[in-house]
Amino acid sequence: MTNSRKSVKPVEKKIVFDRLINDRDFELVYKTGRVVISEDKKIKAKYLFENKNINNTFKIGLSVISKKGNSVWRNRIKRILRESVRINREHVRIIIELKNADLLIIFSPYSINQTNSKKIFLKEIRPAVLDILKRIGK
């Protein structure tokens, strides 16, 4: 019998991908957070790095006011934003590791609404979200 060793992969820190739910977190980000607008001015984000408990958590909030469109359109834009952040979670992990803090971020549409873009797709929103994440990382 031969002794065969299995290759050990380095343990990667997993980021916890949660949602901003309670009002305290929303209020904290709105009062003390910084604002970033994407280059194409489609998406706006308010973000805050929190150093209280360093668990490498990333909390995302989605805010779409009713003046932007009806409930079907608002829910669609929220689903698209959530999916684009999920796709770009590797960038989020890098940002959290560089800053060594928890990240709270609230995404909302800036110049897009139901009247100027009835059908909105992931391929239109994803570059704007990636641009915002790159700006936050700097």
N, C-alpha and C positions, 0 to 999 in steps of 0.2 A: 504494500500500500504506500502511496505517496501522499505526502502532506501538501495539499493544495490550498493556497490562501486566496481568499476572495478579495478583489480589489475594493478598498474602502473609499467611497465617494466622500468628498468634503461636505459637511453638514451646512446646508444653506439656510440662512434665516428666512423664515416665511413672514411676510407681512400680513397682518390681519386686515381684511378689507371689510369694514363696517359701514353702516349708514349713520349719518347725523340724525338723531331722532328727537332728543329732548331740547326744549327751548333754551336751556342754559348754554348749550354748545352753539346753537345758532346765534344767540345774542352775543356771546363771546367773540365769535368770528366777525359778526357785523360791526361790533364796536371797536375791536382792536386789530382786526385783520387788514391785510393789504390787498389792493385791487390789481388784477391783471386782465387786460383785454387782448384777445387774439389779434394777430396781424391783419386778418381779413375782417375784423370787427363783428364777427358772428356770435362769439361766446365771450362771456365775462366770468371771471372767477374771483372770489374773495378767499384768501387762505391765511392760515395761522399755524406757526410751529409752536407746539406746546412741549415744554421740557419737564413737566411735573412727573410723569411716569413714563419712562422710556421703554415702551413695549413694542416699538416699531409698528404702531398701529396707524392706519390710514382711514380716516372717516370722511365720507363724501355726503354732501347734501345737495339736493337739486331743488331749485326754486324757480318757478315759472308763474308770473302773475297772470291774472285772468284777462287783462287787457291784450295780452299777446295772442290769444286764440281761444277756441272753445276747448272743452275738457278732453276731447279725443285728440286734438292736436297737441295740447299740453302734455298729456300722458305719453304720446309718441315721442316727443322731443326728450322727455325724461328717460324713456327706455333707450333711446339712441345715445344720449349722454352717458348713461350707466354702462352701456356696452362698449363705448369707445374708451372709457376709463379702464374697463376690465381688460380690453385688448392691450392697452399701453401700461399695464401694471408693472412691467419690468422697469420702465422709466421711474415709476413711483418708488419702487424698491431702492433704486440707486439714489434718488433724492433723499429718502429717509435715512439711508446709511450715511450719506455725506453730511447731512445736517445733524444726525444723531438725536432726533426728536420725533414726536408724534406730529402728524400732519392732519389738520382739519381744513377742508376745502368745500366751498359752496359754488356750484356751477349754475349759471342762468343764461338764457339767450340775451344778446345785447341788441343787435340790429335786425335779427330775424323775427318775424311774426307770421301769423297765418295769412295775412293779406298779401305779403310779398313773397312768400314761399309756402304754397299750399301743401305740396308734397316735399317732405324733407327726408333725406336718406343718410345712412351712416357714412358713405363716402364723402359727403359734404361736410359733416361735422367732425369726423375723426382727425383731419389735419389741424383744425382749430384747437382741439383738445390737446393734441401732441405739442403744438406751439406753446400753449399755456403751460404745460408741464415742463417744457424746456426752459421757459422764462422763470418759473418758480425755482428750478434747480440751480440757476445762476446766482 
